[in-house]
Each structure stands twice: as C-alpha cells, then as structure tokens.
Amino acid sequence: MLFLKNKKTTLDVSDYTVIIPSICVGNAAQLACDLLIASKQLKRIGSVSHPALIPVYGPSAYQHEPNEKVSSCELYEGVEDKLLVIQFRAPWIARHTRSFQQQLVQLIKGAKRVIILSGSFGFEKRVIEASPWAYRASENFKLAHAPQLGNPELIKWKEHTGEAIYGGGNALQLFQAFDEAQVQVMLLFRYLIEGDNSTDASLIVRELNELCEDFLQLRGVGDGSFKLTVPKSWNLLFGNDVTEFLF
C-alpha cells in the first residue's frame, strides 16, 4: 500500500499535522491541498496504492518539483512545519472505500492531529446569513484547541451535527474512522457552488490558516498580506481553449 521514496516501510508522523482532502463538490478540497503544496513547496515523499484508488499517472503538478510524477494518492511533506498533505487525483471505488479508510487510519494514526477538508452543496445552507463554514471535531481535538475554537472573534464556524454532508464525499465517514481510533481529528467544510472553485480553495486555505497559523505560516512578512502560489497544473484546469475552427 505504501511506497516511500526513501524505501522505508513505515511512515513516521509523530508530532505531525496531516491534512486530507475529501473528493467533494467542485473538488474544492483537492484544489485547496494543491495550493498548500505549491505555496509551502512541500516535497513529494511517496505514494499510496489500494484497490479503492483508480490508477492515475502523469507529469508533475507543481513548478517547484518539475521532475516528479503524479499518481492517484500522493504524500507531500514539510519537515520544518511537521506537515503532511495527502493528495488524491482520482475518485474512490465505492466497494473498497471502507477498507481504504481503515488502512489510511492505521497509516497515520500516530499523527498529532488530522484535518479533513471538504465541501457541501451551497443550497444545503438553510440560513442565508449564516457562516458558509461548518466543522465537526472529535472531543480530544476540541480539548486540545479549546482557546481557538472558543474564541468567537477567531472562529465563526457552525458545528455540524447532522448524519450527512451532501456533496462532501466520504469526509464524514473518514472523520468517524479517525475518531473511533482516538485520533485528534477535525472536519472543516465550506458551502459552495459547483463550477470554478479555485476561489473557494483559496478561502479554505485562508480559513484553515486562522486556526493553524503555527504550522502553515502562510502570512506574508511586513504588510501581513496572504500569499499563495498557484500550481502550474491549474493552467489547464478546465482543458484547452475552444478551437477557432468551431466558429
């Protein structure tokens, strides 16, 4: 299942923050992870294979690692920040999903905390004036981050208590799998509309940074501006331009 470039058979994530995208509406969570990887210039350390993952292979998605290749599930690491981002580039096969989730939990259950990113259909937000953000956190995560989650000036999210996140993919099931394993885990998602969700992706990263600025450290120096690097793979996010021969 695990293929590391250093040939090791285990993944040491002690004291690490692990960020996992759910394959959700608009692929917003995956795009957010793209921004994280490109902006932090995280290094690809390996990949994961499983029957739940549709095989994918292609050229590098990021300008800071032009000679790397991409696959269905990749691992990107920031050693200084103790940050591990898992990126998916293919949907999961439903009948193998539960098995994959269990193996993913076993792979990174030693992490300090796990953050799952996702999205939900905008029309599911019943109160228009309410925050476009919602979250679900395990009890041990709430205890560890009580100062942040309890600060109304910093966190204006609504806690999700429902049994489903429509358009959120397997985010809630993955959250429950980590929670059952006693891993500190939080699920953060945004209500959004299908389409060009690159803006939503940047908003997800910005919102995440408000809680986890200690390891993301994406704020600019001096004027305090927030700087993100757009990966080169976004140049063809919606394919090539329409050919003029059609008109």
C-alpha positions in Angstrom: 0.0 0.0 0.0 2.8 2.5 1.0 5.6 3.4 -1.4 8.1 5.8 0.0 11.0 7.3 -1.9 13.4 6.6 0.9 12.4 2.9 0.7 11.2 2.7 4.3 8.2 0.5 5.0 6.6 2.7 7.7 5.6 6.4 7.8 6.7 8.4 10.9 4.1 11.1 11.5 4.6 11.7 15.2 4.0 15.3 16.1 2.8 15.9 12.5 -0.4 17.6 11.3 -1.9 15.6 8.5 -4.3 17.3 6.0 -6.6 15.1 3.9 -9.0 16.3 1.2 -12.3 14.6 0.6 -13.3 14.3 -3.0 -16.2 16.7 -2.8 -18.4 19.0 -4.8 -16.2 21.1 -7.1 -13.1 19.3 -6.0 -12.6 22.3 -3.7 -10.7 20.4 -1.0 -8.3 18.8 -3.5 -7.7 22.3 -5.0 -7.0 23.7 -1.5 -4.4 20.9 -1.0 -2.8 21.9 -4.3 -2.5 25.4 -3.1 -0.9 24.2 0.2 1.6 22.0 -1.6 2.6 24.7 -4.1 2.7 27.6 -1.6 4.7 25.7 1.1 6.8 23.9 -1.6 6.2 20.6 0.1 8.3 17.6 -1.1 6.7 14.5 -2.6 7.9 11.6 -0.3 5.9 8.8 -1.8 2.5 7.4 -2.8 -0.2 5.1 -1.6 -1.9 2.4 -3.7 -5.1 0.5 -2.9 -7.9 -1.3 -4.8 -10.1 1.7 -3.9 -8.0 4.1 -6.0 -8.4 4.3 -9.8 -4.9 4.2 -11.3 -3.6 7.6 -12.4 -0.1 8.6 -13.7 1.0 11.8 -15.1 3.6 14.7 -15.2 4.4 16.9 -12.2 1.6 19.2 -11.0 3.9 21.7 -9.3 6.6 24.1 -10.6 8.9 23.5 -7.6 9.2 19.8 -8.4 9.3 19.7 -12.2 10.7 16.2 -12.5 8.2 14.4 -10.2 5.3 12.4 -11.4 1.7 12.3 -10.0 -0.4 9.3 -9.1 -3.8 8.5 -7.6 -2.7 9.2 -4.0 0.4 11.1 -3.1 2.2 12.2 0.1 3.8 15.6 0.5 5.8 16.6 3.5 7.1 19.8 5.0 9.7 18.8 7.5 10.2 22.2 9.2 6.5 22.6 9.8 5.9 18.9 10.5 3.1 19.0 7.9 1.9 16.1 5.8 -0.6 16.6 3.0 -2.3 13.7 1.3 -3.5 14.5 -2.2 -6.0 12.4 -4.3 -6.2 12.7 -8.0 -8.9 10.1 -8.7 -12.3 9.2 -7.1 -12.6 6.2 -4.8 -14.3 2.9 -5.9 -17.2 2.6 -3.5 -17.0 -1.1 -2.6 -13.4 -0.7 -1.4 -13.9 2.6 0.4 -14.3 1.2 3.9 -11.1 -0.9 3.6 -9.2 2.0 2.3 -10.3 4.3 5.1 -9.3 1.7 7.7 -5.8 1.3 6.2 -5.4 5.1 6.0 -6.2 5.4 9.7 -3.6 2.7 10.5 -1.1 4.5 8.3 -1.3 7.9 10.1 -2.9 7.2 13.4 0.3 8.3 15.2 -0.1 11.9 14.0 -0.6 14.8 16.4 -3.8 15.8 14.6 -5.7 15.2 11.4 -7.7 17.8 9.5 -10.1 16.7 6.8 -11.1 19.3 4.2 -14.4 19.1 2.3 -17.3 21.0 0.7 -21.1 20.8 0.6 -23.7 22.0 -1.9 -24.5 25.6 -1.3 -28.3 25.1 -1.3 -27.9 22.9 1.8 -27.1 26.0 3.8 -30.6 26.7 5.2 -29.9 30.1 6.7 -28.6 32.6 4.1 -27.0 34.9 6.7 -25.2 32.1 8.5 -21.5 31.4 8.1 -20.5 29.5 4.9 -18.3 27.3 7.1 -19.1 24.3 9.2 -17.0 21.8 11.2 -17.0 18.6 13.2 -14.3 17.9 15.7 -13.5 15.0 18.0 -13.7 15.6 21.7 -9.9 15.3 22.1 -9.4 17.8 19.3 -11.8 20.2 21.0 -9.9 19.8 24.2 -6.5 20.5 22.6 -7.8 23.5 20.6 -10.2 25.0 23.2 -8.7 28.5 23.0 -9.1 28.7 19.3 -12.5 27.1 19.0 -13.8 29.0 21.9 -12.8 32.4 20.5 -15.8 33.9 18.7 -13.6 36.6 17.1 -11.4 33.9 15.5 -13.8 31.0 14.8 -17.2 31.8 13.4 -18.0 28.3 12.1 -21.1 26.4 12.8 -20.7 23.0 14.4 -22.2 20.3 12.1 -24.2 17.7 14.0 -26.1 16.0 11.1 -25.6 12.5 9.8 -24.6 13.5 6.3 -22.7 16.2 4.4 -24.4 16.4 1.0 -21.7 16.8 -1.7 -19.0 16.1 0.8 -17.9 12.7 -0.4 -16.5 10.4 2.2 -15.5 13.2 4.6 -17.8 12.2 7.4 -17.1 8.5 7.2 -13.4 9.2 7.2 -13.8 11.5 10.2 -15.7 8.8 12.1 -12.9 6.3 11.3 -10.2 8.5 12.9 -12.5 9.4 15.8 -13.0 5.8 16.6 -9.2 5.3 16.6 -8.9 8.1 19.2 -7.0 10.3 16.7 -7.4 14.1 17.2 -9.4 15.0 14.1 -11.4 17.9 12.7 -13.5 18.1 9.6 -13.8 21.6 8.1 -16.0 22.2 5.1 -17.5 25.1 3.1 -20.8 25.5 1.4 -20.2 26.2 -2.3 -21.5 26.0 -5.8 -20.2 23.7 -8.5 -18.0 25.4 -11.1 -14.7 27.2 -11.0 -13.9 26.6 -7.3 -10.4 27.9 -7.3 -11.5 30.9 -5.2 -13.2 28.6 -2.7 -9.9 26.6 -2.5 -8.0 29.7 -1.5 -10.7 30.6 1.0 -10.4 27.2 2.6 -6.6 27.6 3.0 -7.1 31.1 4.5 -9.7 29.8 6.9 -7.6 26.9 7.9 -4.7 29.2 8.5 -6.7 31.1 11.1 -6.8 28.0 13.2 -3.4 26.5 12.4 -1.1 29.5 11.7 1.5 28.0 13.8 2.4 25.4 11.2 1.0 26.8 7.9 2.7 30.2 8.3 1.4 31.4 5.0 1.1 35.1 6.0 3.4 37.5 4.3 6.1 39.4 6.1 5.7 43.1 6.6 2.4 44.1 5.2 0.7 41.0 6.5 -0.6 40.0 3.1 -1.6 36.4 2.5 0.4 34.9 -0.3 -0.5 31.7 -2.2 1.3 30.1 -5.1 -1.0 28.8 -7.9 0.3 25.4 -9.2 1.1 25.2 -12.9 -1.3 22.3 -13.3 -4.1 24.8 -12.9 -3.3 26.3 -16.3 -5.4 23.6 -17.9 -7.9 23.2 -15.0 -10.8 23.2 -17.5 -9.0 21.9 -20.5 -7.7 23.7 -23.6 -9.4 26.8 -25.1 -12.1 26.2 -27.6 -10.7 25.9 -31.1 -11.5 28.8 -33.5 -12.4 26.2 -36.2 -15.7 25.7 -34.4 -16.9 29.2 -35.4 
